[in-house]
Amino acid sequence: MDSSSLSRVLESAEVQAFATGFPTTMAHLGVTLGLMLIGAVIYALFTPWKEIALIREGNAAAAVAYAGVLLGLAIPLAVSLSVSTSIKDIALWGVATLVLQLLAFRIVDMLLTGLPQRIRDGEIAAAVLLVGAKLSTALILAAALTG
């Protein structure tokens, strides 16, 4: 490819659109991933059991339960990202989504009494039920965002 062909390719509308849009995409992605990390940390700090410590000890039920938390946070955040148009919009909807999802997680944890101890004891069945409940609330919240 000679320099004039390369110049034409670099000046094409597609390459220019990519050059303009890619930094914005990365910023949107960064904000959303940051929100997910914040939500995961907040959840880990306020749960009645300490998943990270349990996971480090090899507790598979805790790992399954925490994976459900991450997916449960990611689903509505992904929808929030897809319907937002600016970093400010993503941050506002993302924070609202996190607050609602963390509240829903708390309610699920309270309704499914006895599960924290069962997860501490390594019961996979309890963790799967908890994941199902959290993913269900995540999907409903995500649908509400598209509303």
LUMFI-772440 format. One record per residue: z, y, x of N, C-alpha, C in turn; residue in three letters. Coordinates in steps of 0.001 Angstrom, whole numbers, padded with zeros to 6 digits, always signed. Each point is the difference from the previous one (the first is absolute). Example, Ala and Ser with C-alpha at 12.3 -4.5 7.8 and 13.67 -1.06 7.14 Angstrom:
% LUMFI-772440
+007800-005690+013190+000000+001190-000890+000000+001200+000900ALA-000720+001050-000350+000060+001190+000820+000730+001090-000770SER
% end
This chain:
% LUMFI-772440
+000000-001159+000852+000000+001159-000852+000000+001228+000903MET-000969+000881-000196-000061+001203+000823+000950+001061-000549ASP+000157+001074+000734+000993+001024-000373-000344+000700-001310SER-001277+000167-000316-000342+000657-001264+000309-000919-001186SER-000198-001312+000153+000351-000947-001063+001501-000042-000204SER+000729-000009+001095+001455+000004-000083+000492+001283-000655LEU-000618+001091+000322+000372+001290-000585-000236-000008-001505SER-001129-000577-000437-000293-000081-001433+001025-000869-000718ARG+000383-001106+000630+000998-000882-000606+001332+000730-000127VAL+000419+000683+001054+001280+000701-000017+000013+001164-000979LEU-001163+000554-000283-000091+001122-000929-000280-000450-001439GLU-000078-001307-000209-000297-000493-001350+001156+000318-000942SER-000322+000057-001289+001005+000329-001010+001126-001036-000020ALA-000350-001264+000216+001012-001053-000024+000995+000146+001146GLU-000505+000264+001185+000882+000161+001158+000844+001253-000156VAL-000575+001053-000514+000752+001243-000214+001083-000193-001060GLN-000333-000738-001054+000995-000286-001043+001152-000827+000565ALA-000341-000975+000837+001030-000816+000637+000872+000854+000916PHE-000634+000832+000806+000749+000846+000930+000934+000952-000734ALA-000425+000455-001161+000835+000899-000799+001090-000774-000734THR-000347-001149-000553+000928-000742-000849+000994-000883+000728GLY-000352-000491+001177+000873-000944+000697+001375+000586+000335PHE+000097+001200+000546+001341+000552+000263+000842+000153-001274PRO-000642+000375-001087+000713+000126-001272+000485-001364-000466THR-000850-000996+000112+000379-001361-000372+001190-000468+000821THR-000029+000253+001299+001110-000407+000861+001291+000736-000364MET-000100+001253-000353+001188+000766-000414+000564-000563-001299ALA-000864-000293-000960+000442-000575-001273+000664-001360+000236HIS-000609-000808+000852+000547-001307+000333+001367+000150+000676LEU+000103+000923+000932+001258+000222+000708+001126+000408-000935GLY-000290+000904-000923+001017+000441-000963+000436-001172-000876VAL-000949-000775-000475+000327-001123-000877+000794-001074+000742THR-000412-000342+001211+000749-000986+000781+001401+000518+000338LEU+000102+001288+000278+001310+000599+000256+000911-000109-001209GLY-000557+000265-001178+000776-000135-001235+000448-001444-000217LEU-000881-000937+000284+000373-001403-000167+001126-000374+000961MET-000084+000452+001233+001044-000272+000985+001334+000600-000450LEU-000041+001229-000475+001219+000659-000488+000588-000795-001167ILE-000846-000402-000943+000469-000786-001138+000613-001324+000428GLY-000625-000670+000961+000518-001292+000480+001352+000171+000686ALA+000130+001061+000776+001275+000263+000684+001089+000338-001023VAL-000331+000868-000950+000984+000363-001032+000436-001250-000756ILE-000953-000830-000382+000342-001227-000721+000926-000876+000845TYR-000347-000173+001269+000814-000852+000882+001416+000542+000164ALA+000135+001318+000003+001320+000601+000168+000883-000153-001234LEU-000615-000052-001180+000779+000015-001234+000049-001316-000757PHE-000527-001068+000567+000080-001284-000697+001373-000628+000218THR+000411-000834-000945+001302-000629+000151+000033-001064+001098PRO-001142-000409+000473-000057-000926+001128-000891+000633+001057TRP+000150-000407+001212-000727+000602+001108-001138-000932+000428LYS-001188+000246-000597-001133-000892+000241-000370-000106+001475GLU-000026+001125+000691-000465-000011+001391+000904-000903+000848ILE+001317+000124-000175+000932-000860+000745-000199-001462-000389ALA-000168-000247-001300-000224-001369-000458-001309-000567+000540LEU-001034+000839+000024-001298-000441+000527+000128-000345+001475ILE+000712+000829+000739+000210-000274+001438+000749-001310+000218ARG+000822-000372-000968+000739-001265+000086-000857-001179-000450GLU-001222+000267-000467-000897-001073-000420+000062-000331-001476GLY+000542+000885-000821+000113-000243-001431-001353+000252-000670ASN-000672-001082-000382-001334+000109-000596+000041+000683-001363ALA+001058-000217-000765+000109+000632-001320+000055+001518+000145ALA+000725+000482+000982+000078+001441+000236-001359+000545+000426ALA-000728-000762+000800-001333+000431+000433-000952+000085-001184ALA+000049-000983-000880-000848+000021-001200+000369+001195-000867VAL+001297+000225-000204+000455+001107-000835-000433+001347+000580ALA+000129+000163+001313-000366+001286+000610-001515+000193+000006TYR-000750-001085+000143-001461+000096-000112-000382+000489-001394ALA+000728-000451-001008-000230+000478-001365+000280+001480-000143GLY+001019+000472+000685+000317+001432-000010-001164+000787+000608VAL-000489-000459+001148-001105+000711+000660-001240+000024-000888LEU-000342-001128-000589-001150-000029-000912+000257+000860-001234LEU+001218-000071-000504+000359+000791-001171-000068+001492+000251GLY+000271+000424+001203-000154+001410+000357-001465+000346+000238LEU-000726-000913+000638-001388+000281+000377-000925+000131-001205ALA+000208-000798-001018-000924+000009-001143-000048+001370-000678ILE+001125+000563-000451-000103+001322-000632-000368+001109+000984PRO+000399-000141+001262-000413+001009+000985-001509-000039+000220LEU-000571-001189-000004-001454-000118+000159-000725+000647-001173ALA+000506-000218-001195-000611+000629-001180+000192+001513+000069VAL+001180+000427+000409+000261+001431+000153-000984+000615+000993SER-000236-000692+001096-000963+000471+000996-001399+000080-000591LEU-000364-000981-000811-001361-000029-000542-000248+001073-001050SER+001049+000482-000676-000203+001013-001038+000328+001416+000492VAL+000481+000115+001218+000353+001306+000540-001170+000602+000769SER+000017+001327+000094-001123+000685+000642+000376+000792+001247THR+001275+000155+000254+000430+000767+001172+001283-000597+000549SER+000378+000415+001186+001242-000486+000594+001191+000416-000863ILE-000045+001213-000519+001083+000472-000872+000087-000881-001251LYS-001119-000305-000582-000072-000854-001182+000535-001394+000320ASP-000413-000548+001131+000471-001325+000422+001507+000019+000201ILE+000497+001035+000653+001442+000096+000256+000786+000107-001310ALA-000468+000846-000925+000706+000162-001273+000007-001291-000814LEU-001182-000579-000197-000084-001241-000770+000652-001145+000750TRP-000123-000006+001302+000606-001059+000797+001514+000013-000088GLY+000600+001171+000103+001455+000100-000119+000442-000396-001409VAL-000718+000482-001011+000324-000380-001377-000102-001515-000168ALA-001035-000588+000547-000196-001444-000073+001146-000737+000685THR+000381+000461+001187+001097-000649+000717+001303+000063-000786LEU+000302+001165-000521+001238+000153-000764+000000-000945-001203VAL-001101-000022-000744-000083-000873-001177+000061-001475+000386LEU-000685-000346+001061-000016-001408+000404+001359-000434+000541GLN+000651+000840+000790+001325-000348+000509+001005-000107-001145LEU-000134+000864-000994+000857-000088-001190-000274-001305-000746LEU-001257-000337-000161-000356-001259-000673+000548-001191+000787ALA-000100+000044+001321+000537-001082+000826+001505-000141-000213PHE+000697+001125-000065+001459-000026-000210+000324-000656-001337ARG-000756+000375-001024+000229-000573-001336-000256-001504+000017ILE-001086-000411+000631-000313-001430+000104+001127-000719+000739VAL+000469+000584+001100+001092-000623+000759+001254-000156-000860ASP+000287+001016-000841+001189-000065-000854-000178-001015-001134MET-001203-000060-000577-000255-000927-001105+000024-001453+000452LEU-000500-000245+001173-000052-001366+000516+001263-000272+000815LEU+001125+000052-000683+001293-000148+000668+000105-001359+000687THR+000696-000011+001072+000190-001219+000762-001081-000257+001026GLY-001112+000710-000106-001085-000230+000956+000350+000409+001429LEU+000712+001093+000215+000331+000346+001394+000698-001143+000736PRO+000970-000609-000639+000708-001109+000662-000928-001193+000205GLN-000840-000267-000998-000929-001129+000129-000999+000236+001122ARG-000424+001255+000184-000918+000321+001103+000732-000118+001329ILE+001242+000487+000060+000815-000159+001221+000140-001476+000358ARG+000086-000839-001051+000138-001443+000210-001330-000675+000334ASP-001096+000776-000007-001298-000535+000393-000802-000659-001105GLY+000327+000264-001258-000725-000616-001120-001350+000687-000214GLU-001057-000712+000309-001358+000532-000148-000314+000279-001461ILE+000462-000852-000911-000287+000195-001427+000504+001358-000472ALA+001167+000403+000430+000551+001302-000382-000865+001124+000569ALA-000441-000159+001226-000835+001026+000627-001339+000126-000717ALA-000594-001117-000383-001289+000028-000700+000148+000693-001353VAL+001076-000272-000716+000239+000678-001269+000145+001504+000217LEU+000740+000384+001017+000179+001418+000302-001337+000653+000353LEU-000807-000671+000798-001323+000530+000362-000857+000158-001254VAL+000014-000987-000874-000784+000092-001231+000408+001198-000840GLY+001293+000216-000138+000488+001135-000780-000398+001330+000654ALA+000093+000073+001318-000327+001250+000693-001505+000274-000017LYS-000796-001032+000166-001453+000199-000065-000436+000363-001409LEU+000650-000560-000990-000321+000351-001388+000264+001475-000264SER+001150+000488+000450+000295+001431-000196-000964+000858+000806THR-000391-000470+001169-000945+000762+000820-001352+000131-000695ALA-000472-001079-000584-001294+000030-000691+000046+000900-001221LEU+001105-000035-000753+000132+000858-001173+000043+001468+000423ILE+000766+000300+001052+000057+001372+000504-001375+000454+000489LEU-000701-000872+000701-001329+000340+000484-000945+000306-001156ALA+000076-000792-001058-000840+000254-001166+000359+001327-000661ALA+001288+000310-000046+000440+001272-000594-000547+001191+000783ALA-000145-000169+001310-000524+001094+000827-001456+000321-000318LEU-000734-000993-000425-001422+000247-000301-000188+000539-001391THR+001037-000016-000799+000124+000390-001296-000704+000684-000945GLY
% end
